[in-house]
Amino acid sequence: MSDHALVRLEGVTKGFVKGQESIAIFKALDLAIPTGDFVAVMGPSGSGKTTLLNLLGGIDHVDAGAITVAGQRIDGLSENALARYRAANVGFVFQFYNLMPMLTAAQNVELPLLLTPLKKAQRRTHVETALAVVGLADRAKHYPREMSGGQQQRVAIARAIVSDPKILLCDEPTGDLDRATADEILGVLQTLNRELGKTIVMVTHDPAAARYAKRTLHLDKGQFFEKDLAA
């Protein structure tokens, strides 16, 4: 696994200061995620699950250690370089869809492509493909208010994959959905992983959601413990 890691954390240390005390989240954390993996990350509140996604996404910075994604060291990059890294490599899916209410589904999905040199016709093709992948080809002209929560999250996933990122980072993607809708969304993620080979790291508190992943890592006291939920 380690020879084909798309994502590698080596000796990552991260903490924050609260008042007079310094609180460590990670101490010399190591992790390897191979291309095509689907990892669910679970753990108690405050264990650093979202911090992990923010580090992988280049939104937060390590205190020490190295993070390599797709062969590129991202710790120590400038903000401009991190923005380019995110645009080229990372798709984000959040609990609360973060759609722009005044834009249609297609316009929301197109947003990441506005930062690329793609022509308008190329962007339209990418948007149509992404919406079709998540089963919303017929909702392109609908506004968020005209769609259910599950449909809005599908639009958010389409937006995350439209630029063909190497890794999808999902932070509680079903946390705001009922069970049946959550299962539909998790099925979409599973399809992206199995059929399109997308590498996915998903933070969840829901064991039922974690079962859709290939493996589950429990994060506690700054370290990972792997657990096989299928066993």
N, C-alpha and C positions, 0 to 999 in steps of 0.2 A: 504493500500500500504506500509506503513512504516514498518509493521511487517515482510514483505517478501522482504525487499530491498536487492538486490544483491550489490548495490553500495550506500554508504551513505557518504555525506559530512556534517560535523557539524562544524559550526563556522569557516569555512576556510577563512583565510586571506592570500593574496598573493600580493606582489608588486615588483617593481624594482626601481633601482636608475638610474636616467638619469642626468648626470652632478652633479649639487648641489641639485637637488630636488628628493624627493622620491614620486613615482607615484604608487597609489594603483590600483590593478586590481580587486581584490575581497576583500570585507570587511564583515566578518562574514557570509559567504555564506553557505546556507543549501540546500541540494538536496538529494532526495531518488529516486532510479531507481530500480523497481522490476525486478525479474528474468523474462526473456521473453519479456521485453519492447523493443521498437524501438523508440528512441528519436532523433529527429532532433534538432540541436542547431543552431540558427541563431542569427545575431547581427551585428552591425557595425564593420568595421575594427578597430582593437585595443581593442575590448571589452573583449578579453580574451578567445575566443573560442578554439584556439589551446592550450593555456595554460591549459585550463580545461582538454583536452585530455592528455596532457603531465603529469598532476598531477595524473589522473586516471591510466595512464600507468606506473607510477613510474619513469618517465624520469625527472620530475621537482619536487621540494620540496615545501611544504607549509611553510609560515612564522609562522602560528598559526592555530589551529583547528585540526580536525581529519578526516581522510579518511579511510573508511572500505570497503573492497571489498571481497565478498564471506566469510564473517566472520573474515577476517584478517585485522588488523590495518596496513596500509602500510606507514603512515607518521612516520618518525623516524627509518625506517629500514635502515640497512647498504646497501652499493652499491651491495655487493654480495647477500644479502637477496632480494633486489629489482630485481636483475637479475633472481633469482629463481622464484620470484613472477610473473614476466613478462612471463617467459617461460611456467609456469603452467597455467596462467589465461588469458593472453591478446593476442589478434591478432590485428595487425595494418594494415590499408589500407590507402595509401597516394594518393595524386593527381597525382604525377608522379611515376609510378609503382615501381620504385626502384628495377627493376630486374637486375640480373647479366647478361650482354650481352653474355658472353662466356659460359653460362650454358643453357641447354635445359629447357623447361617448367617444366619437371619432376624434374630436378636437382634443379631448383629455388624453387619449392614447398617443396622439401626435406630439404632445409637448416635448418629450425627450429628444425627438428627431429635429426639433427646431434648432438644436445646438450642433447639428451635423451638417456636412456640405451637401446632403441629399436634396435633389430637386423636388418640387412639389408633387409631381407625378410618382416619383419613387417613394416619397413619404406616404402618399395615399395607398400605394400597393402594400407597404409594410403595415400600415394601420389596418387595412382590410384583412390581411393575413392574421395579424395578432387577434383581432376580434373574432375571426372564424375559429381560431385555435381554442378560444374560451367559450365558444358556442353562442356568440352574440352578434353574428354577422347582420342580423335583422334589426339590431338596436343602435346602429351607428349614429342615427340622427336624433336619438332620444337624449334628453337631459337627465342628470342624476335624479332630480325630483320625480321623474317619470319611471324610475326603475326601483325594484326591490333592493334590500340590503345585499342579497346574494348577487344580484346582477351588478350592483355597483362595485362589489369586490371583484367580480370577473373583469370589469372594465379596468380596475386598478391592476390586476394581474396582467391584462393585455398591455397596459402602459409599461409595466415592469419588463415585459419580454420583447417589446417592439423594436428595441435596438439590438436584439440578439446578445444579451449579456452572457458572460461566462458563468456568473453565479447569481442566484436569487436569494436575497435575504428577507425572510418573512418574520415579522414581529407580531405574534398572536393574531395570525390572519383570520381566524374564525372566532375570536373572542367576543365579537359583537353579534354573532349569528346563532339562530336556533340549531338544534342538532342536525335536522335533515338538510338544512341549507349548508351548514358547516361541512357535512359529509360530501355534498356536491362540490364545494370549493376545494376540499382536500383531494377529491378525485381528479379535479383539474390539475392540481399540483403534481399528483402522482403520474398523470399522463404526460405532463411536461418532462418529468424525470425519466420515465420509462421509455417513452416513444421519441422524445426530442433530445434526450440525454442531458437535460439541464441539471446542473449541480445546485442543490437547494440546502440552505441552512434555515431551519424554522424553529423559532422560540415558541414554546407553548406550555401552558399549565395543565393541558387536557390530555390525559393518557389515551383517550380514544383517538385524538388527533395524532398523537405520536405514533400510533400503530400504522399509520399510512407511510411513515418513513422507513428507510432500510435499516436504520439503527438509531438508537436513542442514547444520548449522552446526558448524564445527570451532573449538573454543576453545583458544587457545594464546597464552601470554605476554600474557594479559589482553585479547585482542582476538578477534573472530569472523572466520572466513573461511568463506564459503559454498561448498559443494561439491555438485555434482549427481551423485549416485551412479548415476542411471539413464543418464547419458551414456556 
